[in-house]
Amino acid sequence: MTSTETPPATAAADPATVVAGLRATFATGRTKPLAWRLAQLAALRALLTEHADEFLAALRADLGKGPTEAYRTEVGFTLNELDHTVAHLEEWLRPKPAAVPEVFRPAEARVIRDPLGVVLVIAPWNYPLQLALAPLVGALAAGNTVLVKPSELAPATSAAIARLLPRYLDPQAVAVVEGAVEETTALLEQRFDHIFYTGNGAVGRIVMAAAARHLTPVTLELGGKSPVLVEPGVDLAATARRIARGKFMNAGQTCVAPDYVLAIGDTAADLEAELAGAVRAAYGEDPSADPEYARIVNGRHFDRLTALLDSGRVVTGGVHDRATRYLAPTVLAEVAPDAPVMSAEIFGPILPIVAVPDLDAAIAFVNERDKPLALYAFTASERTKERLATETSSGALAFGLPVSHLAMPDLPFGGVGESGMGRYHGEYSIDTFSHLKAVLDKPLG
Ligand code: NAD
């Protein structure tokens, strides 16, 4: 079938028709050549650069994101992922030779990366551009057709994605379906070849159950409470600056944001003072006036967050305004392990400090809870680093710098246990969106 015989996948709203269109395109084989993949990535690059301002305006409308932060964490982030992929794709797609045991020789064995078919990407609202388009980069680079479902809770960004993507990308190979629970439920009835979901674990379970009906593999990029351990003997001013920067970016609505601090030994009192200073240095006396400081996504999340404010003593922040969904960067001290703020992922600009006597207690605290998406530690001890690497389980482990590991495309990004399953970014995206096919070639005679 030629491209002109396949109806544009986005032309019909009916999910079955959209998926059938994408499947028909995949069946033509035209998404498989490297040239097609690179052309799609080049088109996506053009889209992001030519319409960066529109995306930044949408992100401002949805989440009050400032232009500098929004460019860095959404548009720029996606461009970096894309450029890294373009630079390495040919090399990643090369068949990987495998050793042949002597008994089978002469023969050749290799692994080739086969595209899967039709990929569904379901994105959340907190980085609504990055988390829709970075998986798209991987899925296209791996030679698939893709259906993108942006988050309805970031409506301006969702609308911009739906309007612009079909103008730049092969409209028979990439479709956008907007909508909320009803539309996503209808999509999940269709058969996909991979579902890539980013969001909370409750919906992750719904996605996985729906995928099971078709035996569709899933990647679940979920969240959870990512702890930060602070040991005595580190530079607490520098530690506080880095924690504050990672925590209060996007007003704390970041899946890998430090969720809470475990202050080890006698660090709590000095750390809380340094954190208050770090917030003032980053956002000034009145963070509501800082154009880079984001707002809470909606009233429901705002109410959920403000109900957590009396979980401890307010060291800094606590100020809030429902009309503008502003919640100041807030640090809470003397927080009990069973306080409400410690019961679920905070996903907002509230940073509780829990004091623990020593490293053993900190490790036990982490291991008694769900496996986090990231575990951070500020320590001067190599022995502590080794112990955390071997005695705890988390999606990622970072010393001295929260959040930034996710911007390193050679590192796999994903969770473990309650924080998710599967991984992506860079070459890991190619593996996620491909089947690793074993090929054996033995001559006759
Ligand atoms: P959300 O409300 O935008 O939901 C995510 C997606 O699921 C949306 O597209 C939405 O339409 C869809 N959805 C919602 N309910 C559904 C249902 N009943 N059936 C089918 N689809 C449904 O986002 P969220 O879940 O509030 O996102 C926040 C969570 O996501 C946090 O836990 C955060 O840590 C996590 N997160 C993880 C990552 C990561 O990369 N690991 C990144 C960002 C956010």
Boltz pocket constraint, residues with backbone or C-beta under 6 A from the ligand:
constraints:
  - pocket:
      binder: B
      contacts: [[A, 122], [A, 123], [A, 124], [A, 125], [A, 126], [A, 127], [A, 131], [A, 149], [A, 150], [A, 151], [A, 152], [A, 153], [A, 179], [A, 180], [A, 181], [A, 184], [A, 185], [A, 198], [A, 199], [A, 200], [A, 201], [A, 203], [A, 206], [A, 220], [A, 221], [A, 222], [A, 223], [A, 224], [A, 254], [A, 255], [A, 256], [A, 345], [A, 347], [A, 373], [A, 414], [A, 415], [A, 419], [A, 420]]
      max_distance: 6.0
